[in-house]
Amino acid sequence: MALEEGMAKMERLGCLYLTFLNHPEGLSFSRIKEQLAPAYTGDAESARRKFERDKDELKALGMELDYFGEGQPLPNGSLARGHVYIPRDEIERLPDLKLNPEEASALAGILLYAIENPDNPRNQELYRSAAAKLLYKTPTLLAGTPTEHWAPAQGNADHLPEIRKAIQKRLLLKIEYPQRDGSILEREVEGRGLISHRGRWCLVAFARDAKAIRYFYLDRITKARATKVQFKPDPKFSILDHSLHPLTISLHDPVTIQLTFEPESKDALLDFLAGLPQKLWKLDGHSIAVTTTNRTALFGFMLRNPGTVAGLGPVEILADFEKHINSIRTLYGK
């Protein structure tokens, strides 16, 4: 019950914050009660006492409200009708998230409960995504809580602790990894970092036999052992340059594609590009330039989200897209 009440309170405060963001000129309490009817039920005075308590919580979030009683002059020169509340300063966004240890622990508990007890698989994915974004911005946010809860779910993570240790201490790893012909090959690799996509961990490592960076999915590694051999760090390597995003799958030489979009489609496109290294795409007004080695993945996104992309270039890419559509029509007889 306490958890449900806490969640309801957070939802109510979030709605209040957004309501005043959209009404910087202020609102009467009767209007607030009308817009947030489920939050402030009962008679007017008891509902307003509840709102006054919420007003103090809003102040802690960075939004302070000034109160004007019946008949008092308002900043715009008119007189207040009823109880009126106006944001003291112009608010454009929420302040940066700063949590003390107790708040971080409480947040960790809520996220942990939500991940372990999801309403449905989609929500579980969203909860994990929220935790990952918080950790990306502030890696020490959930310090002291079990890190396994924030890791992507996967069938075989037995090798994760050994691989993490090898990466942190720069120890050469010996791993057994399946080949295309079904055989298992032992390989010596220098772990550079870990990345994940859609619930799968992947080791980014310098493979000594190939003398190049290679990707190794943890759920395909059959054995992993950290040796006592230490290797030198690579100062030019950055894990941010690596991704399991579908646009980075190497199916052809890199091509740069120009996309134009309507304002209402911007969020959908940015969500699709989330996780793609920043150096591979650039936003400029209502257009995005994306460099990819898998244009088919982009075409697939466009077909699944019709109308999101309003224009496609250069002309040879547009021709490839039309060929892609025609091949699908031929395959399915449409």
C-alpha positions as a Markdown table, in Angstrom:
| # | Residue | x | y | z |
|---|---|---|---|---|
| 1 | Met | 0.0 | 0.0 | 0.0 |
| 2 | Ala | 2.8 | 2.4 | 0.9 |
| 3 | Leu | 4.4 | 1.8 | -2.5 |
| 4 | Glu | 1.1 | 2.5 | -4.3 |
| 5 | Glu | 0.6 | 5.7 | -2.3 |
| 6 | Gly | 4.2 | 6.8 | -3.1 |
| 7 | Met | 3.7 | 6.1 | -6.9 |
| 8 | Ala | 0.4 | 8.0 | -6.8 |
| 9 | Lys | 2.0 | 11.0 | -5.1 |
| 10 | Met | 4.9 | 11.1 | -7.7 |
| 11 | Glu | 2.3 | 10.9 | -10.5 |
| 12 | Arg | 0.3 | 13.7 | -8.9 |
| 13 | Leu | 3.4 | 16.0 | -8.5 |
| 14 | Gly | 4.5 | 15.3 | -12.0 |
| 15 | Cys | 1.1 | 16.3 | -13.4 |
| 16 | Leu | 1.1 | 19.4 | -11.3 |
| 17 | Tyr | 4.6 | 20.4 | -12.5 |
| 18 | Leu | 3.6 | 19.9 | -16.1 |
| 19 | Thr | 0.3 | 21.8 | -15.6 |
| 20 | Phe | 2.1 | 24.9 | -14.3 |
| 21 | Leu | 4.7 | 24.6 | -17.1 |
| 22 | Asn | 1.8 | 24.9 | -19.5 |
| 23 | His | 0.2 | 27.7 | -17.6 |
| 24 | Pro | 3.0 | 30.1 | -16.4 |
| 25 | Glu | 0.4 | 32.8 | -15.9 |
| 26 | Gly | -1.0 | 30.8 | -13.0 |
| 27 | Leu | -4.2 | 29.0 | -12.2 |
| 28 | Ser | -7.0 | 29.2 | -9.7 |
| 29 | Phe | -7.4 | 26.2 | -7.4 |
| 30 | Ser | -10.9 | 25.6 | -8.8 |
| 31 | Arg | -9.2 | 25.2 | -12.3 |
| 32 | Ile | -6.5 | 22.9 | -10.8 |
| 33 | Lys | -9.1 | 20.8 | -9.2 |
| 34 | Glu | -11.0 | 20.6 | -12.5 |
| 35 | Gln | -7.9 | 19.6 | -14.5 |
| 36 | Leu | -6.6 | 17.1 | -11.9 |
| 37 | Ala | -10.0 | 15.8 | -10.7 |
| 38 | Pro | -8.8 | 12.3 | -9.7 |
| 39 | Ala | -6.0 | 13.8 | -7.6 |
| 40 | Tyr | -8.1 | 16.2 | -5.5 |
| 41 | Thr | -11.4 | 14.7 | -4.6 |
| 42 | Gly | -13.7 | 15.6 | -1.7 |
| 43 | Asp | -14.8 | 19.0 | -0.6 |
| 44 | Ala | -13.0 | 22.1 | -1.8 |
| 45 | Glu | -11.2 | 22.9 | 1.5 |
| 46 | Ser | -9.8 | 19.4 | 2.2 |
| 47 | Ala | -8.7 | 19.2 | -1.4 |
| 48 | Arg | -7.0 | 22.5 | -1.1 |
| 49 | Arg | -5.2 | 21.5 | 2.1 |
| 50 | Lys | -3.9 | 18.5 | 0.2 |
| 51 | Phe | -2.7 | 20.8 | -2.6 |
| 52 | Glu | -1.0 | 23.1 | -0.1 |
| 53 | Arg | 1.1 | 20.1 | 1.0 |
| 54 | Asp | 1.9 | 19.3 | -2.6 |
| 55 | Lys | 2.9 | 22.9 | -3.1 |
| 56 | Asp | 5.7 | 22.5 | -0.6 |
| 57 | Glu | 6.8 | 19.4 | -2.5 |
| 58 | Leu | 6.9 | 21.4 | -5.8 |
| 59 | Lys | 9.1 | 23.9 | -4.1 |
| 60 | Ala | 11.6 | 21.2 | -3.3 |
| 61 | Leu | 11.5 | 20.3 | -7.0 |
| 62 | Gly | 12.4 | 23.9 | -8.0 |
| 63 | Met | 9.0 | 25.3 | -8.7 |
| 64 | Glu | 7.8 | 27.8 | -6.1 |
| 65 | Leu | 4.3 | 29.1 | -6.3 |
| 66 | Asp | 3.1 | 32.5 | -5.1 |
| 67 | Tyr | -0.4 | 32.6 | -3.5 |
| 68 | Phe | -3.0 | 35.3 | -4.1 |
| 69 | Gly | -6.3 | 35.3 | -2.1 |
| 70 | Glu | -9.7 | 36.5 | -3.2 |
| 71 | Gly | -9.6 | 40.1 | -4.5 |
| 72 | Gln | -5.8 | 40.5 | -4.3 |
| 73 | Pro | -4.1 | 42.2 | -7.2 |
| 74 | Leu | -2.3 | 39.8 | -9.6 |
| 75 | Pro | 0.9 | 40.6 | -11.5 |
| 76 | Asn | -1.1 | 41.2 | -14.7 |
| 77 | Gly | -3.1 | 43.9 | -13.0 |
| 78 | Ser | -6.3 | 42.0 | -12.6 |
| 79 | Leu | -7.8 | 40.8 | -9.3 |
| 80 | Ala | -7.7 | 37.3 | -8.1 |
| 81 | Arg | -10.9 | 35.3 | -8.2 |
| 82 | Gly | -10.7 | 32.6 | -5.6 |
| 83 | His | -7.4 | 31.0 | -4.6 |
| 84 | Val | -4.8 | 31.7 | -7.3 |
| 85 | Tyr | -1.3 | 30.2 | -7.6 |
| 86 | Ile | 1.4 | 31.6 | -10.0 |
| 87 | Pro | 4.9 | 30.2 | -10.5 |
| 88 | Arg | 7.4 | 32.7 | -8.9 |
| 89 | Asp | 10.0 | 32.3 | -11.7 |
| 90 | Glu | 9.7 | 31.2 | -15.3 |
| 91 | Ile | 10.3 | 27.5 | -15.4 |
| 92 | Glu | 11.4 | 25.8 | -18.7 |
| 93 | Arg | 12.6 | 22.5 | -17.5 |
| 94 | Leu | 13.1 | 20.3 | -14.4 |
| 95 | Pro | 16.4 | 20.9 | -12.5 |
| 96 | Asp | 19.1 | 18.3 | -12.7 |
| 97 | Leu | 18.4 | 15.2 | -10.6 |
| 98 | Lys | 20.4 | 15.4 | -7.4 |
| 99 | Leu | 19.7 | 12.7 | -4.8 |
| 100 | Asn | 21.0 | 12.1 | -1.3 |
| 101 | Pro | 21.9 | 8.5 | -0.4 |
| 102 | Glu | 18.5 | 7.8 | 1.2 |
| 103 | Glu | 16.7 | 9.1 | -1.9 |
| 104 | Ala | 19.0 | 7.0 | -4.2 |
| 105 | Ser | 18.2 | 3.9 | -2.1 |
| 106 | Ala | 14.5 | 4.6 | -2.3 |
| 107 | Leu | 14.7 | 5.1 | -6.1 |
| 108 | Ala | 16.7 | 1.9 | -6.4 |
| 109 | Gly | 14.0 | 0.0 | -4.4 |
| 110 | Ile | 11.2 | 1.3 | -6.6 |
| 111 | Leu | 13.0 | 0.4 | -9.8 |
| 112 | Leu | 14.0 | -3.0 | -8.5 |
| 113 | Tyr | 10.5 | -3.8 | -7.6 |
| 114 | Ala | 9.2 | -2.6 | -10.9 |
| 115 | Ile | 11.7 | -4.6 | -12.9 |
| 116 | Glu | 11.0 | -7.8 | -10.9 |
| 117 | Asn | 7.3 | -7.3 | -10.9 |
| 118 | Pro | 6.4 | -5.8 | -14.3 |
| 119 | Asp | 2.8 | -5.3 | -15.5 |
| 120 | Asn | 4.0 | -6.7 | -18.9 |
| 121 | Pro | 7.2 | -7.3 | -20.8 |
| 122 | Arg | 7.0 | -3.9 | -22.5 |
| 123 | Asn | 6.9 | -2.1 | -19.1 |
| 124 | Gln | 9.8 | -4.2 | -17.8 |
| 125 | Glu | 11.8 | -3.0 | -20.8 |
| 126 | Leu | 10.9 | 0.6 | -20.0 |
| 127 | Tyr | 11.8 | 0.2 | -16.4 |
| 128 | Arg | 15.2 | -1.2 | -17.4 |
| 129 | Ser | 15.7 | 1.6 | -19.9 |
| 130 | Ala | 14.9 | 4.2 | -17.2 |
| 131 | Ala | 17.5 | 2.6 | -14.8 |
| 132 | Ala | 20.1 | 2.5 | -17.6 |
| 133 | Lys | 19.6 | 6.2 | -18.5 |
| 134 | Leu | 19.9 | 7.2 | -14.8 |
| 135 | Leu | 23.1 | 5.1 | -14.5 |
| 136 | Tyr | 24.5 | 6.5 | -17.7 |
| 137 | Lys | 24.1 | 10.1 | -16.5 |
| 138 | Thr | 25.3 | 9.4 | -12.9 |
| 139 | Pro | 27.1 | 6.1 | -12.7 |
| 140 | Thr | 27.3 | 6.2 | -8.8 |
| 141 | Leu | 23.6 | 7.0 | -8.5 |
| 142 | Leu | 22.7 | 3.5 | -7.2 |
| 143 | Ala | 26.0 | 2.7 | -5.5 |
| 144 | Gly | 25.6 | 0.0 | -3.0 |
| 145 | Thr | 22.7 | -1.7 | -4.7 |
| 146 | Pro | 23.1 | -5.0 | -6.6 |
| 147 | Thr | 24.2 | -4.2 | -10.1 |
| 148 | Glu | 22.8 | -7.4 | -11.5 |
| 149 | His | 19.3 | -5.9 | -11.3 |
| 150 | Trp | 20.2 | -3.2 | -13.9 |
| 151 | Ala | 21.9 | -5.5 | -16.4 |
| 152 | Pro | 20.0 | -6.6 | -19.5 |
| 153 | Ala | 18.3 | -9.9 | -19.1 |
| 154 | Gln | 19.9 | -12.8 | -20.9 |
| 155 | Gly | 20.0 | -16.6 | -20.8 |
| 156 | Asn | 23.7 | -17.0 | -20.0 |
| 157 | Ala | 25.6 | -14.4 | -17.9 |
| 158 | Asp | 27.9 | -16.9 | -16.1 |
| 159 | His | 31.0 | -15.4 | -17.6 |
| 160 | Leu | 30.1 | -11.7 | -16.9 |
| 161 | Pro | 32.0 | -11.4 | -13.5 |
| 162 | Glu | 35.2 | -13.0 | -15.0 |
| 163 | Ile | 35.1 | -10.8 | -18.1 |
| 164 | Arg | 34.4 | -7.6 | -16.0 |
| 165 | Lys | 37.4 | -8.4 | -13.9 |
| 166 | Ala | 39.6 | -9.0 | -16.9 |
| 167 | Ile | 38.5 | -5.6 | -18.4 |
| 168 | Gln | 39.1 | -3.7 | -15.2 |
| 169 | Lys | 42.6 | -5.2 | -14.6 |
| 170 | Arg | 43.6 | -5.3 | -18.3 |
| 171 | Leu | 44.1 | -9.1 | -18.2 |
| 172 | Leu | 44.3 | -11.2 | -21.4 |
| 173 | Leu | 41.2 | -13.3 | -21.7 |
| 174 | Lys | 41.1 | -16.8 | -23.2 |
| 175 | Ile | 37.6 | -17.6 | -24.5 |
| 176 | Glu | 36.0 | -20.4 | -26.4 |
| 177 | Tyr | 33.7 | -19.2 | -29.1 |
| 178 | Pro | 31.6 | -21.0 | -31.8 |
| 179 | Gln | 32.6 | -20.6 | -35.4 |
| 180 | Arg | 30.4 | -20.5 | -38.5 |
| 181 | Asp | 31.1 | -24.2 | -39.2 |
| 182 | Gly | 29.9 | -25.2 | -35.7 |
| 183 | Ser | 33.4 | -25.8 | -34.3 |
| 184 | Ile | 34.6 | -24.2 | -31.0 |
| 185 | Leu | 37.8 | -22.1 | -31.2 |
| 186 | Glu | 39.8 | -20.9 | -28.3 |
| 187 | Arg | 40.7 | -17.2 | -28.8 |
| 188 | Glu | 43.0 | -14.8 | -26.9 |
| 189 | Val | 41.3 | -11.4 | -26.6 |
| 190 | Glu | 42.1 | -8.1 | -24.9 |
| 191 | Gly | 38.8 | -6.8 | -23.4 |
| 192 | Arg | 38.0 | -3.2 | -24.2 |
| 193 | Gly | 34.5 | -2.9 | -22.8 |
| 194 | Leu | 30.9 | -4.2 | -22.7 |
| 195 | Ile | 27.9 | -3.0 | -24.7 |
| 196 | Ser | 24.4 | -4.2 | -24.8 |
| 197 | His | 21.4 | -4.1 | -27.1 |
| 198 | Arg | 17.9 | -5.6 | -26.6 |
| 199 | Gly | 18.9 | -7.6 | -23.6 |
| 200 | Arg | 22.2 | -9.1 | -24.9 |
| 201 | Trp | 25.7 | -8.3 | -23.5 |
| 202 | Cys | 28.5 | -8.1 | -26.0 |
| 203 | Leu | 32.2 | -8.1 | -25.3 |
| 204 | Val | 34.2 | -5.6 | -27.4 |
| 205 | Ala | 37.7 | -6.9 | -27.6 |
| 206 | Phe | 41.0 | -6.8 | -29.6 |
| 207 | Ala | 41.3 | -10.4 | -31.0 |
| 208 | Arg | 45.0 | -11.2 | -31.2 |
| 209 | Asp | 44.5 | -13.8 | -34.0 |
| 210 | Ala | 42.6 | -11.3 | -36.2 |
| 211 | Lys | 44.6 | -8.3 | -35.0 |
| 212 | Ala | 41.5 | -6.3 | -34.9 |
| 213 | Ile | 38.5 | -5.3 | -32.8 |
| 214 | Arg | 35.8 | -8.0 | -32.7 |
| 215 | Tyr | 32.4 | -8.5 | -30.9 |
| 216 | Phe | 31.7 | -11.6 | -28.8 |
| 217 | Tyr | 28.2 | -12.2 | -27.5 |
| 218 | Leu | 28.4 | -13.4 | -23.9 |
| 219 | Asp | 25.5 | -15.9 | -24.3 |
| 220 | Arg | 27.6 | -17.6 | -27.1 |
| 221 | Ile | 30.9 | -17.8 | -25.1 |
| 222 | Thr | 31.2 | -21.4 | -23.8 |
| 223 | Lys | 34.3 | -20.7 | -21.6 |
| 224 | Ala | 36.1 | -17.6 | -20.3 |
| 225 | Arg | 39.2 | -17.4 | -18.2 |
| 226 | Ala | 41.2 | -14.4 | -17.3 |
| 227 | Thr | 45.0 | -15.1 | -17.5 |
| 228 | Lys | 47.8 | -13.4 | -15.5 |
| 229 | Val | 49.1 | -11.7 | -18.7 |
| 230 | Gln | 48.4 | -7.9 | -18.6 |
| 231 | Phe | 48.2 | -5.9 | -21.8 |
| 232 | Lys | 48.8 | -2.2 | -22.4 |
| 233 | Pro | 45.8 | 0.2 | -22.7 |
| 234 | Asp | 44.8 | 1.5 | -26.1 |
| 235 | Pro | 44.5 | 5.3 | -25.6 |
| 236 | Lys | 42.7 | 5.7 | -29.0 |
| 237 | Phe | 39.9 | 3.3 | -28.0 |
| 238 | Ser | 36.5 | 4.7 | -26.9 |
| 239 | Ile | 33.6 | 2.4 | -26.0 |
| 240 | Leu | 31.3 | 5.2 | -27.1 |
| 241 | Asp | 32.3 | 4.5 | -30.7 |
| 242 | His | 30.9 | 1.0 | -30.6 |
| 243 | Ser | 27.3 | -0.1 | -30.7 |
| 244 | Leu | 25.0 | -3.1 | -31.4 |
| 245 | His | 22.5 | -0.8 | -33.1 |
| 246 | Pro | 21.1 | -2.4 | -36.3 |
| 247 | Leu | 22.4 | 0.5 | -38.4 |
| 248 | Thr | 26.0 | -0.5 | -37.4 |
| 249 | Ile | 25.7 | -4.1 | -38.7 |
| 250 | Ser | 28.3 | -4.3 | -41.5 |
| 251 | Leu | 26.4 | -5.4 | -44.6 |
| 252 | His | 28.0 | -2.9 | -47.0 |
| 253 | Asp | 30.4 | 0.1 | -47.2 |
| 254 | Pro | 29.4 | 3.1 | -45.1 |
| 255 | Val | 26.9 | 5.4 | -46.8 |
| 256 | Thr | 25.5 | 8.7 | -45.5 |
| 257 | Ile | 21.8 | 9.1 | -45.8 |
| 258 | Gln | 19.8 | 12.4 | -45.6 |
| 259 | Leu | 16.5 | 12.2 | -43.9 |
| 260 | Thr | 13.9 | 15.0 | -43.6 |
| 261 | Phe | 11.0 | 14.9 | -41.2 |
| 262 | Glu | 8.1 | 16.8 | -39.9 |
| 263 | Pro | 8.4 | 18.3 | -36.4 |
| 264 | Glu | 5.9 | 15.7 | -35.0 |
| 265 | Ser | 8.1 | 12.9 | -36.2 |
| 266 | Lys | 11.3 | 14.1 | -34.5 |
| 267 | Asp | 10.9 | 12.1 | -31.3 |
| 268 | Ala | 10.3 | 8.8 | -33.1 |
| 269 | Leu | 13.4 | 9.3 | -35.2 |
| 270 | Leu | 15.6 | 10.2 | -32.2 |
| 271 | Asp | 14.3 | 7.2 | -30.3 |
| 272 | Phe | 15.3 | 5.0 | -33.2 |
| 273 | Leu | 18.8 | 6.5 | -33.3 |
| 274 | Ala | 19.2 | 6.2 | -29.6 |
| 275 | Gly | 22.3 | 4.1 | -28.9 |
| 276 | Leu | 23.9 | 4.9 | -32.2 |
| 277 | Pro | 27.3 | 6.6 | -31.7 |
| 278 | Gln | 26.9 | 10.3 | -32.0 |
| 279 | Lys | 29.6 | 10.6 | -34.6 |
| 280 | Leu | 27.4 | 8.6 | -37.0 |
| 281 | Trp | 24.5 | 11.0 | -37.1 |
| 282 | Lys | 23.9 | 14.8 | -37.1 |
| 283 | Leu | 20.7 | 16.7 | -36.5 |
| 284 | Asp | 20.2 | 19.9 | -38.5 |
| 285 | Gly | 16.8 | 21.6 | -38.2 |
| 286 | His | 14.3 | 19.2 | -39.8 |
| 287 | Ser | 16.9 | 16.9 | -41.3 |
| 288 | Ile | 19.3 | 14.2 | -40.0 |
| 289 | Ala | 22.4 | 12.9 | -41.8 |
| 290 | Val | 23.0 | 9.2 | -40.8 |
| 291 | Thr | 26.0 | 7.2 | -41.7 |
| 292 | Thr | 25.2 | 3.5 | -41.8 |
| 293 | Thr | 26.5 | 0.1 | -43.0 |
| 294 | Asn | 23.0 | -1.4 | -43.0 |
| 295 | Arg | 20.6 | 0.8 | -44.9 |
| 296 | Thr | 18.1 | -2.1 | -44.9 |
| 297 | Ala | 17.6 | -1.6 | -41.2 |
| 298 | Leu | 16.7 | 2.0 | -41.9 |
| 299 | Phe | 14.3 | 1.0 | -44.7 |
| 300 | Gly | 12.7 | -1.5 | -42.2 |
| 301 | Phe | 12.2 | 1.3 | -39.7 |
| 302 | Met | 10.6 | 3.5 | -42.4 |
| 303 | Leu | 8.2 | 0.7 | -43.4 |
| 304 | Arg | 7.2 | 0.0 | -39.8 |
| 305 | Asn | 6.6 | 3.7 | -39.1 |
| 306 | Pro | 5.0 | 5.1 | -42.3 |
| 307 | Gly | 5.1 | 8.9 | -42.6 |
| 308 | Thr | 7.9 | 9.3 | -40.1 |
| 309 | Val | 10.4 | 10.1 | -42.8 |
| 310 | Ala | 9.2 | 12.8 | -45.3 |
| 311 | Gly | 12.2 | 12.8 | -47.6 |
| 312 | Leu | 15.1 | 10.5 | -48.4 |
| 313 | Gly | 18.4 | 11.2 | -50.2 |
| 314 | Pro | 20.7 | 11.2 | -52.1 |
| 315 | Val | 18.9 | 9.9 | -55.2 |
| 316 | Glu | 20.7 | 6.6 | -55.3 |
| 317 | Ile | 19.5 | 5.8 | -51.7 |
| 318 | Leu | 16.0 | 6.7 | -52.8 |
| 319 | Ala | 16.3 | 4.3 | -55.7 |
| 320 | Asp | 17.6 | 1.6 | -53.3 |
| 321 | Phe | 14.5 | 2.2 | -51.1 |
| 322 | Glu | 12.2 | 1.8 | -54.1 |
| 323 | Lys | 13.9 | -1.4 | -55.1 |
| 324 | His | 13.6 | -2.7 | -51.5 |
| 325 | Ile | 9.8 | -2.0 | -51.6 |
| 326 | Asn | 9.4 | -3.7 | -55.0 |
| 327 | Ser | 11.3 | -6.7 | -53.7 |
| 328 | Ile | 8.9 | -7.0 | -50.8 |
| 329 | Arg | 5.9 | -6.6 | -53.2 |
| 330 | Thr | 7.3 | -9.4 | -55.4 |
| 331 | Leu | 7.9 | -11.7 | -52.5 |
| 332 | Tyr | 4.4 | -11.3 | -51.0 |
| 333 | Gly | 2.6 | -10.8 | -54.3 |
| 334 | Lys | 1.4 | -7.3 | -53.5 |
